[in-house]
Amino acid sequence: MAEEYILAQDKVICTDPDLTGLNNNIIVVGPSGSGKTMSYAEMCLLRTRESSMIVTLSKRRLVMKYSPYYAERGYRVLDLDLTAPASGNIAYDPMHYVRDNADVTYLAQSIVMANPRKRGNTAADPFWDDAAVSLLSALIAYERHIKSRPSFADVFGLFSRLRITEKGDSIETNFDTLFDRLDKEDPDSFSYTCWKTFRFAPMRTAGSIYSSLSVTMDTIFSPELLRAMKEKPSIDFAEIVGKKTILFVTTSAVNPSLNAFAGLFYSHAVKELFELAESREDGVLPIPVHLLCDDFAVGAQIPSFAHFISIFREKRISVSILLQSESQLRSMYGDADAATIINNCDRYVYLGGMDLVTCRNIAERMSLPLPEVMYMPLGQEFVFERGSRPLISERWHITEDPVWRALSLKTH
């Protein structure tokens, strides 16, 4: 099962890795208005016929434009609208994917690190993040202990009721009775073990841990998102790899809290897809899954993404990363991981831009003087493919595609 993607006016690729010897990870770099969404993201939407897709967009009109198109072709269409959760037909509840204590810690860590305020803050003491992870892990594990199918809305509600007061050298909380009872029922309880890290901290330390986690929770989880977790079915990734499915994830270009939630979603999506592949005898997904990430560097950091992308191919997973510059990626993941991510994309489409770091890298790859890259004509692009010489071409003229024109007329 393979697609034919158009990377440029003179460049069509096959996505069958057995035929090409390449992975299907593609990076597309260009500033706002350069055509990343129109000439690349919409191209993927037009030309994907065999794979499942998870598509993150900040342009709701594209969801409306392409949902009927995919439904007509027999796809299951899922709509996760983070900007207006009530309007979608699906929800993302991170508790749905917690099966053991390791998953509890993974979820807590993903939430704590999804706070956009932490981006680039390499000087911060890791103790505070670790302590916040322990507190949140205690609450997640507690809800799993008392309920058979808890929602993260339950965890959020539990945290919102937590109150702390100073008592001698430590603190007293309104949850002490709950956790003391849990300790008596199960002295080896994972929830109580995590709780002790917070419970026996000095007041000043406990207050800082609580305040830090409170800001993170309020930043990421809006009342609308929590309500959707209660009222709508949660995404089942097993269905995405078992039947051709397109999942639209609508986020916002101006609301960082939604981007943080989208980043949290992708953390689970990648992890779940890998585990589903690993659970199969052949170790690969029955239907390939392509992740199309518009404005990739705007969202929250996906834990271990640099590692995951290096082994996407063997699981039949691929990703398209749309960026404004390489500097965006480096500020988000750091130099080493950003280089790993770029190096694991066997195709790179450059649409121009004024970022000096990116221009210098492209000039070196193209063996061109820097000014020729800095001032390349609008509409021109450079295409790199591992094992081939770079190509100078024009953006694909998508407006001349009859299917695109027909769909555009329907939505106007």
C-alpha positions in Angstrom: 0.0 0.0 0.0 1.7 3.2 -1.2 0.8 6.7 -2.1 2.2 9.0 -4.8 3.0 12.4 -3.4 4.0 15.5 -5.4 6.8 17.4 -3.7 7.3 19.9 -6.5 6.2 20.7 -10.0 8.9 18.3 -11.2 9.1 15.8 -8.4 6.6 12.9 -7.7 7.6 10.3 -5.1 6.4 6.8 -4.3 5.9 6.1 -0.6 6.6 2.4 -0.8 9.8 2.0 1.3 10.5 -1.4 -0.1 10.7 0.1 -3.6 12.6 3.3 -2.8 14.8 2.2 0.1 13.8 5.4 1.8 11.7 6.3 4.8 8.6 8.4 4.3 9.5 11.1 6.8 9.4 14.5 5.1 10.3 17.9 6.5 8.9 21.0 4.8 10.4 24.4 5.8 9.1 27.8 4.8 7.9 31.0 6.5 4.2 31.9 6.9 2.7 32.4 3.4 5.2 30.3 1.6 2.7 27.6 0.7 3.4 24.9 3.2 -0.2 24.2 3.9 -1.6 24.7 0.4 1.0 23.1 -1.7 2.1 20.3 0.7 -0.5 19.6 3.4 -3.4 19.8 0.9 -1.4 17.7 -1.5 -1.2 15.0 1.1 -4.9 15.2 1.8 -5.7 14.9 -1.9 -3.4 12.0 -2.6 -3.6 9.8 0.4 -5.7 6.7 -0.5 -4.3 3.7 1.3 -2.9 4.9 4.6 -4.6 6.1 7.8 -3.7 9.7 8.7 -3.6 11.9 11.8 -3.7 15.5 10.6 -3.0 18.5 12.8 -4.3 21.8 11.4 -5.0 25.3 12.7 -7.3 25.9 9.7 -10.8 24.6 10.4 -11.9 25.2 6.8 -9.7 22.4 5.7 -11.4 19.9 8.0 -14.8 21.0 6.5 -13.3 20.8 3.0 -11.8 17.3 3.2 -14.1 15.4 5.6 -16.8 14.7 3.0 -14.0 13.8 0.5 -12.6 11.1 2.8 -16.1 9.8 3.8 -17.0 9.3 0.2 -13.9 7.2 -0.3 -14.8 4.8 2.6 -12.6 6.3 5.3 -13.8 6.6 8.9 -13.6 10.4 9.6 -12.8 11.5 13.2 -12.9 15.1 14.2 -11.0 16.2 17.3 -11.7 19.9 17.5 -9.6 21.4 20.4 -10.8 24.9 19.6 -14.4 23.9 20.1 -14.5 20.4 21.7 -18.2 20.1 21.6 -18.3 20.4 17.8 -16.1 17.3 17.2 -17.2 13.7 17.1 -14.4 12.4 19.3 -12.4 13.3 22.4 -8.9 12.7 23.6 -8.8 11.5 27.2 -5.3 10.6 28.3 -6.5 8.3 31.0 -7.9 6.0 28.3 -4.3 4.8 27.6 -3.1 4.2 31.2 -2.8 0.5 31.8 -0.1 0.2 34.4 2.2 2.2 36.7 4.7 2.9 34.0 1.8 4.5 32.0 0.9 6.5 35.0 4.4 8.0 35.2 4.5 8.5 31.4 1.3 10.5 31.5 2.2 12.6 34.5 5.6 13.4 33.0 4.1 14.2 29.6 1.7 16.7 31.2 4.3 18.4 33.4 6.7 18.8 30.5 3.9 19.9 28.1 3.7 23.3 29.8 4.8 25.8 27.1 6.5 27.9 29.8 9.2 25.2 30.2 10.4 25.4 26.6 14.0 26.4 26.4 14.3 26.7 30.2 17.4 24.4 30.4 18.6 26.1 33.6 15.6 25.0 35.7 16.2 22.6 38.6 14.7 19.2 37.6 13.6 18.6 41.2 10.5 20.7 40.8 9.4 18.9 37.7 10.1 15.5 39.2 8.2 16.4 42.4 5.2 17.7 40.3 5.3 14.4 38.4 5.2 12.4 41.7 2.2 14.4 42.9 0.3 14.0 39.7 1.2 10.3 39.5 -0.2 9.9 43.0 -3.5 11.4 42.0 -3.8 9.5 38.7 -3.0 6.2 40.4 -5.5 6.9 43.1 -8.3 7.5 40.6 -7.4 4.2 38.9 -7.5 2.5 42.3 -11.0 3.6 43.2 -12.7 3.6 39.7 -12.7 1.0 36.9 -12.8 3.6 34.1 -11.7 7.0 35.4 -11.5 10.0 33.1 -8.7 12.6 33.4 -11.6 15.0 34.3 -11.8 12.9 37.5 -8.0 13.5 38.2 -8.4 17.2 37.5 -11.3 17.4 39.9 -9.4 15.5 42.6 -6.4 17.9 42.2 -8.7 21.0 42.3 -10.0 19.8 45.7 -6.5 19.4 47.2 -5.8 21.9 50.0 -2.5 22.2 52.1 -1.7 23.8 55.4 1.5 24.1 57.4 1.9 21.7 60.3 5.2 21.8 62.1 8.1 20.9 59.8 5.8 19.6 57.1 2.3 20.0 55.8 -1.2 18.7 56.4 -3.7 18.1 53.6 -7.4 17.3 53.3 -6.4 14.1 51.5 -4.3 12.7 54.3 -7.2 10.4 55.5 -7.7 9.1 51.9 -4.0 8.2 51.4 -3.5 6.9 55.0 -6.4 4.5 54.3 -4.8 3.5 51.0 -1.5 2.8 52.8 -3.3 0.5 55.3 -5.1 -1.4 52.5 -1.9 -1.7 50.3 1.4 -0.7 51.9 3.1 -1.2 48.5 0.6 1.1 46.7 2.2 3.0 43.9 -0.2 5.9 44.6 0.9 6.2 48.2 4.6 5.9 47.3 4.3 8.9 45.0 2.1 10.8 47.5 4.8 10.5 50.2 7.2 12.6 48.1 4.8 15.5 48.3 3.2 14.8 51.7 6.4 15.0 53.8 7.9 18.0 52.1 8.3 21.3 54.0 5.5 23.8 53.5 7.5 26.1 51.3 8.6 23.2 49.0 5.1 21.6 48.9 3.6 25.0 48.2 5.9 25.5 45.2 5.2 22.0 43.9 1.5 22.5 44.2 1.6 26.0 42.6 3.7 24.8 39.7 1.4 21.8 38.9 -1.7 24.0 39.3 -0.5 26.4 36.6 0.3 23.5 34.3 -3.1 21.9 34.8 -5.0 25.1 34.3 -2.9 26.0 31.2 -3.5 22.7 29.4 -6.9 21.5 30.5 -9.8 23.9 29.7 -13.3 23.2 31.1 -14.5 22.5 27.5 -11.8 19.8 27.0 -12.6 18.2 30.3 -16.3 18.2 29.5 -15.7 16.5 26.2 -13.7 13.7 27.9 -16.9 12.9 29.9 -19.4 13.3 27.1 -17.7 11.9 23.9 -16.0 8.6 23.1 -12.2 8.7 23.4 -9.9 7.9 20.4 -9.1 4.3 20.0 -5.8 4.0 18.1 -6.4 0.3 17.5 -9.3 1.3 15.2 -7.1 3.7 13.3 -4.6 1.0 12.4 -7.4 -1.6 11.7 -9.5 0.4 9.3 -8.6 3.3 7.0 -9.2 6.3 9.1 -8.4 10.0 9.0 -8.3 11.8 12.3 -8.4 15.6 12.1 -6.9 17.5 15.1 -7.8 21.2 15.0 -5.7 23.4 17.2 -5.0 27.1 17.3 -2.2 29.2 15.9 -2.6 31.7 18.8 -3.6 29.7 21.8 -0.5 28.0 23.3 -2.6 25.9 25.8 -4.3 24.1 22.9 -0.9 23.4 21.3 0.3 22.0 24.6 -2.7 19.7 24.7 -2.1 18.7 21.1 1.5 17.9 22.0 0.2 15.7 24.8 -2.0 14.0 22.4 0.9 13.3 20.0 2.9 11.9 22.9 0.3 9.2 23.4 -0.4 8.7 19.7 3.2 7.8 18.9 3.5 5.6 22.0 0.2 3.8 21.3 1.1 3.2 17.6 4.5 1.7 18.5 2.9 -0.5 21.1 0.2 -1.7 18.7 2.9 -2.6 16.2 5.0 -4.4 18.8 2.0 -6.4 19.9 1.6 -8.0 16.4 3.5 -11.0 15.3 5.1 -9.3 12.3 5.9 -6.1 14.4 4.3 -3.7 12.0 1.0 -1.9 11.7 -1.6 -3.6 9.4 -2.4 -0.2 7.8 0.4 2.5 7.5 -0.2 5.6 9.5 1.0 9.0 8.4 1.2 11.9 10.8 0.8 15.3 9.1 1.9 18.0 11.5 1.2 21.6 10.3 3.1 24.2 12.4 5.0 21.4 14.1 7.2 23.6 16.2 4.3 25.6 17.6 3.1 22.7 19.7 4.5 21.2 22.8 7.6 19.0 22.7 6.8 15.3 22.1 8.8 13.2 24.6 11.4 10.9 22.9 10.4 12.1 19.5 14.0 12.1 18.2 14.2 8.5 19.1 10.8 7.5 17.7 11.3 9.1 14.3 14.5 7.1 13.8 12.5 3.8 14.0 9.2 5.0 12.4 9.9 3.2 9.1 10.1 -0.3 10.6 6.6 0.1 12.2 5.0 1.6 9.0 4.7 5.0 10.6 5.7 8.2 8.9 5.6 11.9 9.6 5.5 15.2 7.7 6.9 18.0 9.7 6.0 21.5 8.6 8.2 24.3 10.1 8.9 28.0 9.5 12.7 27.4 10.1 15.2 25.0 11.4 15.8 27.4 14.3 12.2 26.7 15.5 13.0 23.0 15.8 16.3 23.7 17.6 14.7 26.0 20.1 12.1 23.3 20.9 14.2 20.2 21.0 17.8 21.4 21.4 20.5 21.2 18.8 21.2 17.4 19.1 17.6 16.2 18.9 16.8 18.7 16.2 19.6 17.4 14.1 18.5 13.8 14.7 14.9 14.7 13.6 16.1 16.4 10.4 18.6 13.6 9.6 15.8 11.0 9.9 13.7 12.7 7.2 14.9 11.2 3.9 13.2 14.1 2.0 13.4 17.8 2.7 11.4 20.5 0.9 12.7 24.1 1.4 10.4 26.9 0.3 12.6 29.9 1.2 12.8 32.2 4.2 14.9 34.8 6.0 16.2 32.7 8.9 20.0 32.9 8.7 20.7 29.6 10.4 18.4 27.8 8.0 19.7 29.7 4.9 23.3 28.8 5.8 22.4 25.1 6.2 20.5 25.1 2.9 23.3 27.0 1.1 25.8 24.4 2.3 23.6 21.5 1.2 23.0 23.1 -2.2 26.7 24.2 -2.7 25.3 27.7 -3.4 26.3 31.1 -2.3 24.3 32.3 0.7 22.6 35.2 -1.2 21.2 32.8 -3.7 19.4 31.0 -0.9 18.4 34.1 1.0 16.8 35.8 -2.0 15.5 32.8 -3.9 12.4 33.8 -6.0 9.0 33.4 -4.6 7.4 30.1 -5.7 10.8 28.4 -6.1 11.8 25.5 -3.9 14.7 23.2 -3.2 14.0 19.4 -2.8 16.5 17.1 -1.1 16.2 13.3 -1.3 18.7 11.0 0.3 20.7 9.3 -2.4 19.9 12.0 -5.1 21.2 15.3 -6.1 19.2 18.4 -4.9 16.4 19.6 -7.2 15.5 23.2 -7.9 11.9 23.4 -9.0 8.6 25.3 -8.5 5.9 24.6 -6.0 3.3 22.3 -7.3 0.5 24.2 -9.0 -2.3 22.8 -6.8 -4.8 25.3 -8.1 -4.7 23.5 -11.5 -5.7 20.2 -10.0 -9.3 19.3 -10.9 -10.1 17.6 -7.7 -8.7 20.5 -5.6 -10.8 22.9 -7.7 -14.0 20.9 -7.3 -13.5 20.6 -3.6 -12.8 24.4 -3.3 -16.0 25.2 -5.2 -18.0 23.0 -2.9 -16.7 24.9 0.2 -17.3 28.4 -1.1 
